[in-house]
Amino acid sequence: PPGVAGGESVTGRMKADELHASAVRGVSKAVEAALYEAHRDLYSSKARSLLFNLGVPGNAALRAHVVAGTVSPAQLVDMSSQDLAAPDASEERRALMAQAVRNATIV
């Protein structure tokens, strides 16, 4: 039967998407549990930070690591804002810090 690019059937693709969605839901529940356990007092602000940083378009690698399990929910909820930042934001922050140090250095 005709399929999508690469010979994959539409039904097969839908099943793969359903499996991915199921995996994401499972990871989401685990992250929420880890967040509540580790940061009850800062739950709302930490949840907003995670939601923002995971949603940044340039942060696909972090999302992939979380879904794949290479970054555990416990590790994720303990990451600093610098660790959560998209790579381009991290590079920009490092460049700004280096410039600030150069500007502050007295010759």
WOZI-V147446 format. One record per backbone hydrogen bond with DSSP energy under -1.0 kcal/mol. NH is the residue of the N-H (numbers start at 1). CO is the residue of the C=O. Records with the same first field share a line. If there is no record, write none. Layout:
# WOZI-V147446
NH->CO ; CO
This chain:
# WOZI-V147446
4->8
7->4
13->9
14->10
15->11
16->12
17->13
18->14
19->15
20->16
21->17
22->18
23->19
24->20
25->21
26->22
27->23
28->24
29->25
30->26
31->27
32->28
33->29
34->30
35->31
36->32
37->33
38->34
39->35
46->42
47->43
48->44
49->45
50->46
51->47
52->48
53->49
54->50
55->51
59->56
63->59
64->60
65->61
66->62
67->63
68->64
70->65
71->65
76->72
77->73
79->76
84->80
85->81
90->86
91->87
92->88
93->89
94->90
95->91
96->92
97->93
98->94
99->95
100->96
101->97
102->98
103->99
104->100
105->101
